[in-house]
Amino acid sequence: MNRPRLLSLLGTLVLLLSLLPLSALAQPAEQGFLSKVEPLVLQELDAKGRTDFCLWLTEQADVSAASRIPDRLARRTYVYNTLRATAERTQASLRRYLDARGVLYRPYYIVNAILVQGGDYGLLTSLAQRPEVARITADHRFPAIDPNEARNAAPAARPNAVEPNISFIKADQVWAMGYTGQNTVLAGNDTGLDEDHPAIARHYRGCLNPPTCSSKDHNYNWWDATGLYPTDPWDGHGHGTHTTGTMVGDDGGTNQIGVAPGAQTIHCKNMDDGGYGQDSWFLTCFEWDLAPWDLNHQNPDPAKAPDAVNNSWGYWGGNYDAFRTAIDNLLQASTAAGKPSLREVLLQIPNWPESLLPAPGDEPVPAAAAAAASPGTPGRGQGVKRPASDALEGRPAKRLRTEAGGPGKG
């Protein structure tokens, strides 16, 4: 065969090989280890060369003994310490390996996992071969808020009475008995928070001098897993402020939009301003819920944790087990054996039968709940009354940011 023809054939072979997915070029031994890897990770590597992926360790912490601890803070502290100790012990070798190679990563303990940032195919295959790694998944990104929901909708006219959805569930009658949520902290994990909203400001735990709230401390009261607003709360979408208003909103006058107006609130932003989330953001906020940390991501403190957490978003596919383990760990921290279970995390994950989903329309609760779902129905959760479609909701004010970058604090 003459030299030009040989070079031409070799060039064609190289071109064909370059068109194959990376996994097709793996050696037989590698193919076995790659069974741990979610196909989406390989697709992203084929397309981009580098991608983020999550390492899920084989050993997960056992915190079941927490249910035998009657004191709430002691129980929460036990769960926090057990999760951290398990993660630090089992991740130590992996983290040394990543450090030695200059790899960026973020370790978790709410689940025993590590997010690898910008990993390539060689790193992926070497990590997949390690026995302490059970599986490797993508850092899924997805719309977690209904895209048909209006953003930054203007509030309705100020009411002269309690909102109808509040009176419908007889919350106002409970208030009359002296129970308004006082001495309770409710967290939101959502698109963010306008903590200056008149129906929310006095309830934000970071407000140091209510009702004026001219002095604030956001440490332990705000975290932004997306990195958009790291030091000062904001909600560029509107949904997080709306759901917080449903929890605690009132302005000290007639503006009664929240079920627990005596409670305080804190917030972890787990979605961007478009209503999109990522697995890593949700896990970060679940971890913050267990033991909030300061604005430098230091000094986590279980004593500053909320009493309950609201997650009003839907997870449309992907790794449900990741959130299941994190939520189970949070529930272990909140519930003692022999006591009524306080559902610490209310989720709208469609395929979990214990999820609480909004009942359709303005029907009475029993009919709406029956129409929406029944407990245990595959693929659906339990229907509950939502605010009426014309109910006043807390929405962030439309203020212009002085810097470039769109709406925000001004």
C-alpha distance (Angstrom), angle and dihedral (degrees) to the residues before:
residue distance angle dihedral
M1 . . .
N2 3.80 . .
R3 3.79 119.9 .
P4 3.85 98.5 -112.3
R5 3.81 91.4 52.4
L6 3.83 91.4 48.2
L7 3.79 91.7 50.6
S8 3.79 89.9 49.0
L9 3.80 92.1 52.5
L10 3.79 92.1 47.1
G11 3.79 90.4 50.3
T12 3.80 90.9 51.4
L13 3.81 90.8 49.2
V14 3.81 91.9 51.3
L15 3.80 90.3 49.3
L16 3.80 92.3 50.8
L17 3.79 91.8 48.2
S18 3.79 90.9 50.8
L19 3.79 89.5 57.3
L20 3.81 93.3 56.2
P21 3.81 119.2 95.2
L22 3.80 113.4 -104.6
S23 3.79 91.8 -113.8
A24 3.82 90.4 60.0
L25 3.80 89.4 61.2
A26 3.79 94.1 53.2
Q27 3.77 120.4 118.5
P28 3.84 116.4 -112.9
A29 3.83 91.2 -101.4
E30 3.79 90.3 51.2
Q31 3.79 91.7 50.3
G32 3.80 89.7 62.3
F33 3.79 93.3 52.1
L34 3.80 91.5 45.4
S35 3.80 88.8 65.6
K36 3.82 84.0 81.2
V37 3.80 90.7 60.5
E38 3.79 124.2 89.5
P39 3.84 109.0 -123.3
L40 3.81 90.9 -125.9
V41 3.82 89.9 66.0
L42 3.81 90.9 56.0
Q43 3.80 90.7 46.2
E44 3.80 91.1 53.2
L45 3.80 91.3 48.4
D46 3.80 90.5 50.0
A47 3.80 90.0 51.7
K48 3.81 101.2 39.7
G49 3.80 109.1 14.9
R50 3.82 91.1 -129.9
T51 3.77 133.5 45.6
D52 3.79 144.4 158.8
F53 3.80 117.9 -98.7
C54 3.79 138.0 172.2
L55 3.80 124.4 -120.9
W56 3.80 111.7 -150.9
L57 3.78 112.0 -159.6
T58 3.77 122.3 -136.7
E59 3.79 95.0 -126.9
Q60 3.80 116.8 65.6
A61 3.78 121.6 -174.2
D62 3.80 120.5 -98.6
V63 3.81 108.5 -138.2
S64 3.80 97.5 161.5
A65 3.82 91.2 116.7
A66 3.80 87.8 70.4
S67 3.80 90.7 80.6
R68 3.83 88.9 68.8
I69 3.82 93.0 58.3
P70 3.81 108.4 91.1
D71 3.81 99.1 -167.4
R72 3.79 111.4 84.2
L73 3.80 98.8 -144.7
A74 3.81 92.5 43.5
R75 3.80 89.3 49.9
R76 3.78 93.4 49.0
T77 3.81 91.7 46.0
Y78 3.80 90.9 50.6
V79 3.82 91.1 53.0
Y80 3.80 91.8 46.7
N81 3.82 93.8 48.5
T82 3.81 93.2 44.8
L83 3.80 93.7 49.4
R84 3.80 92.7 47.5
A85 3.81 94.1 46.1
T86 3.81 92.1 50.1
A87 3.80 92.4 48.1
E88 3.80 94.8 46.4
R89 3.80 92.8 48.1
T90 3.80 97.9 45.6
Q91 3.81 97.5 36.8
A92 3.80 96.4 47.9
S93 3.80 97.4 94.3
L94 3.80 93.3 42.8
R95 3.78 92.5 49.7
R96 3.82 91.8 49.8
Y97 3.81 88.3 51.3
L98 3.82 92.1 50.8
D99 3.81 93.0 43.7
A100 3.79 91.8 52.5
R101 3.81 89.6 56.0
G102 3.78 96.0 44.7
V103 3.80 92.8 -115.9
L104 3.79 118.6 162.6
Y105 3.80 113.8 -130.7
R106 3.78 143.6 155.5
P107 3.83 118.0 -139.7
Y108 3.82 121.5 -148.6
Y109 3.78 132.5 -159.3
I110 3.83 102.6 178.2
V111 3.80 78.5 76.9
N112 3.79 120.8 10.5
A113 3.78 98.4 -107.0
I114 3.80 144.1 116.1
L115 3.80 126.4 -143.5
V116 3.81 109.7 -143.0
Q117 3.80 112.1 -154.4
G118 3.78 120.5 -147.3
G119 3.78 97.5 -7.8
D120 3.82 121.9 171.6
Y121 3.80 132.2 -145.3
G122 3.80 94.6 -92.1
L123 3.79 92.0 53.3
L124 3.79 90.9 45.8
T125 3.79 94.1 54.1
S126 3.80 93.0 45.9
L127 3.82 91.1 51.3
A128 3.80 93.3 45.1
Q129 3.81 89.1 58.8
R130 3.79 93.4 57.7
P131 3.83 113.0 103.3
E132 3.81 95.2 -139.9
V133 3.83 90.6 61.1
A134 3.80 110.8 86.6
R135 3.81 99.0 179.8
I136 3.77 142.7 -16.4
T137 3.79 122.6 -137.0
A138 3.78 138.5 177.3
D139 3.78 122.3 -100.4
H140 3.81 90.6 -112.0
R141 3.79 118.1 -143.7
F142 3.80 118.3 -160.5
P143 3.81 143.8 149.4
A144 3.80 105.7 -89.1
I145 3.80 97.2 177.3
D146 3.81 123.0 63.4
P147 3.83 103.1 -97.2
N148 3.81 89.3 -144.9
E149 3.80 91.2 64.3
A150 3.78 112.7 104.1
R151 3.79 116.5 -113.0
N152 3.78 121.2 -132.6
A153 3.79 91.5 -4.0
A154 3.79 113.8 -172.3
P155 3.82 114.5 -108.5
A156 3.77 119.4 -107.4
A157 3.79 120.0 -109.7
R158 3.80 112.8 -61.8
P159 3.80 109.6 -93.4
N160 3.77 127.0 -129.1
A161 3.79 92.5 -146.3
V162 3.78 142.9 29.8
E163 3.80 112.5 -59.7
P164 3.85 113.9 -98.8
N165 3.80 95.4 -118.5
I166 3.82 88.6 56.4
S167 3.80 94.2 50.1
F168 3.80 90.9 41.9
I169 3.79 91.7 64.8
K170 3.84 88.6 40.9
A171 3.80 93.6 -119.7
D172 3.80 89.5 144.1
Q173 3.81 89.6 58.6
V174 3.80 89.4 54.1
W175 3.81 89.4 50.5
A176 3.80 89.0 53.8
M177 3.82 87.6 58.2
G178 3.80 89.1 57.9
Y179 3.82 99.6 -99.2
T180 3.81 113.1 119.8
G181 3.80 100.4 144.1
Q182 3.78 93.1 -86.4
N183 3.83 116.3 169.7
T184 3.81 89.1 20.4
V185 3.80 129.5 115.8
L186 3.81 118.5 -153.2
A187 3.79 120.5 -167.4
G188 3.76 128.5 -155.9
N189 3.80 123.0 -151.6
D190 3.77 102.2 -165.2
T191 3.81 146.2 97.8
G192 3.79 93.5 -41.8
L193 3.79 139.5 -85.4
D194 3.80 138.4 -90.0
E195 3.78 94.3 -148.6
D196 3.81 90.5 -176.1
H197 3.80 93.3 62.6
P198 3.83 106.5 125.5
A199 3.81 92.2 -126.0
I200 3.82 92.8 49.3
A201 3.82 109.4 30.5
R202 3.81 97.8 86.5
H203 3.82 90.5 47.8
Y204 3.81 97.0 51.9
R205 3.81 106.7 106.5
G206 3.79 89.8 -142.1
C207 3.80 90.5 64.3
L208 3.82 104.3 103.2
N209 3.80 99.3 -174.1
P210 3.81 112.4 31.9
P211 2.94 136.6 -138.9
T212 3.83 94.3 26.2
C213 3.83 94.0 37.9
S214 3.79 91.7 -163.8
S215 3.80 88.5 145.9
K216 3.82 122.0 53.5
D217 3.77 141.2 173.6
H218 3.81 114.2 -160.5
N219 3.82 94.9 -175.9
Y220 3.84 109.4 118.2
N221 3.82 89.0 -0.3
W222 3.80 101.9 74.2
W223 3.77 135.6 32.4
D224 3.79 129.1 168.5
A225 3.79 111.4 -155.8
T226 3.82 90.1 -176.7
G227 3.81 92.8 58.3
L228 3.82 94.1 -131.4
Y229 3.81 97.4 117.1
P230 3.80 106.5 17.0
T231 3.82 101.2 167.0
D232 3.81 108.1 21.5
P233 3.84 124.4 45.1
W234 3.77 119.2 -115.2
D235 3.80 138.4 157.0
G236 3.80 112.1 -148.1
H237 3.79 91.5 177.9
G238 3.79 106.1 41.1
H239 3.79 102.0 -135.7
G240 3.80 95.8 99.8
T241 3.79 92.9 52.3
H242 3.80 89.9 47.2
T243 3.81 94.1 52.7
T244 3.80 91.6 44.6
G245 3.78 88.4 53.4
T246 3.78 89.2 53.5
M247 3.81 89.0 53.8
V248 3.81 103.5 44.4
G249 3.79 110.5 -7.7
D250 3.79 122.2 145.9
D251 3.77 132.5 118.7
G252 3.79 97.9 -143.3
G253 3.79 90.7 -96.5
T254 3.78 133.0 61.9
N255 3.80 95.7 -45.5
Q256 3.82 97.8 105.1
I257 3.81 109.9 166.5
G258 3.83 102.1 137.0
V259 3.79 132.2 79.2
A260 3.83 95.0 -141.7
P261 3.83 107.5 35.9
G262 3.79 91.8 165.7
A263 3.81 94.2 59.9
Q264 3.78 130.1 92.2
T265 3.79 123.8 -130.1
I266 3.81 139.2 -148.2
H267 3.80 129.5 -179.8
C268 3.80 144.1 -145.7
K269 3.81 115.2 -165.3
N270 3.81 107.4 -137.7
M271 3.83 99.1 162.6
D272 3.78 132.3 55.3
D273 3.78 124.5 -119.7
G274 3.79 90.8 -86.4
G275 3.80 92.8 58.0
Y276 3.82 93.9 -106.2
G277 3.79 122.6 135.9
Q278 3.79 139.3 -172.5
D279 3.79 130.7 -146.2
S280 3.81 90.7 -115.3
W281 3.83 92.9 53.2
F282 3.79 92.9 50.9
L283 3.81 92.4 47.7
T284 3.81 90.8 48.4
C285 3.79 91.0 54.9
F286 3.80 93.1 46.5
E287 3.80 87.3 53.1
W288 3.82 90.8 49.1
D289 3.83 89.5 49.9
L290 3.80 90.5 59.7
A291 3.83 95.0 49.3
P292 3.82 116.2 -1.1
W293 3.79 116.5 -144.3
D294 3.79 134.0 -155.3
L295 3.81 126.2 -93.0
N296 3.82 89.7 -87.6
H297 3.81 91.4 58.0
Q298 3.80 88.8 -111.7
N299 3.81 137.2 122.0
P300 3.82 103.1 25.3
D301 3.79 110.4 -156.1
P302 3.83 124.8 -163.8
A303 3.82 88.9 -163.5
K304 3.81 88.8 68.4
A305 3.80 94.4 51.9
P306 3.81 120.7 122.2
D307 3.79 122.9 -107.3
A308 3.82 92.4 -129.9
V309 3.79 136.9 6.6
N310 3.79 129.3 -145.6
N311 3.81 120.5 -150.2
S312 3.80 109.0 178.4
W313 3.78 100.3 176.7
G314 3.78 137.9 96.5
Y315 3.80 127.6 -119.8
W316 3.79 105.3 -144.6
G317 3.77 102.6 -164.0
G318 3.78 137.0 -41.6
N319 3.74 132.1 80.5
Y320 3.80 107.0 0.2
D321 3.81 92.5 166.0
A322 3.79 90.4 66.6
F323 3.76 92.8 62.5
R324 3.79 93.4 37.3
T325 3.81 91.8 61.3
A326 3.81 93.3 44.7
I327 3.80 92.7 49.0
D328 3.79 92.9 45.7
N329 3.80 88.7 54.3
L330 3.81 90.9 50.6
L331 3.79 90.4 49.5
Q332 3.80 91.0 50.9
A333 3.79 87.7 55.1
S334 3.80 92.2 52.9
T335 3.81 106.1 40.0
A336 3.79 129.8 66.8
A337 3.79 124.0 -161.7
G338 3.78 114.7 -93.9
K339 3.80 94.2 20.5
P340 3.80 129.0 101.8
S341 3.76 109.6 -89.0
L342 3.80 114.6 -112.4
R343 3.78 105.6 -153.5
E344 3.77 97.8 -130.4
V345 3.77 96.4 -173.3
L346 3.80 120.6 42.5
L347 3.78 109.7 -163.4
Q348 3.76 136.6 -176.0
I349 3.80 95.7 -153.3
P350 3.80 100.8 146.8
N351 3.80 100.3 -143.0
W352 3.80 97.5 50.9
P353 3.82 112.0 94.6
E354 3.81 91.8 -154.3
S355 3.79 93.2 55.4
L356 3.78 118.2 112.5
L357 3.80 111.2 -128.3
P358 3.81 128.6 -173.8
A359 3.77 112.5 -98.1
P360 3.79 113.9 -125.7
G361 3.78 122.8 -98.0
D362 3.78 125.0 -26.3
E363 3.80 98.7 -53.1
P364 3.81 119.8 138.1
V365 3.78 110.8 -84.3
P366 3.83 100.1 -107.9
A367 3.81 94.6 52.0
A368 3.77 93.8 40.7
A369 3.78 92.6 47.3
A370 3.77 91.3 49.5
A371 3.77 91.0 48.7
A372 3.80 93.9 46.6
A373 3.78 99.3 45.6
S374 3.74 147.8 -53.5
P375 3.80 125.6 -125.1
G376 3.76 111.3 -84.2
T377 3.78 97.0 19.0
P378 3.82 106.7 142.6
G379 3.76 111.9 -110.5
R380 3.80 96.5 10.1
G381 3.78 137.6 79.6
Q382 3.78 133.5 -150.7
G383 3.81 118.8 -65.0
V384 3.80 117.8 -124.3
K385 3.79 132.9 177.0
R386 3.80 114.8 -87.2
P387 3.81 127.1 -166.8
A388 3.78 112.9 -74.3
S389 3.78 113.9 -97.4
D390 3.80 91.2 -107.3
A391 3.80 96.4 41.3
L392 3.77 117.6 125.9
E393 3.78 111.1 -100.9
G394 3.80 132.1 -170.6
R395 3.80 109.8 -109.4
P396 3.78 127.9 172.5
A397 3.77 115.4 -99.4
K398 3.80 115.0 -107.7
R399 3.77 99.8 -111.9
L400 3.76 126.2 163.0
R401 3.76 120.2 -121.5
T402 3.79 113.0 -127.9
E403 3.80 90.3 -141.6
A404 3.77 124.2 61.3
G405 3.74 114.4 -87.3
G406 3.76 108.6 80.8
P407 3.79 133.8 -98.9
G408 3.75 119.5 6.2
K409 3.76 142.7 101.4
G410 3.76 113.6 -12.2
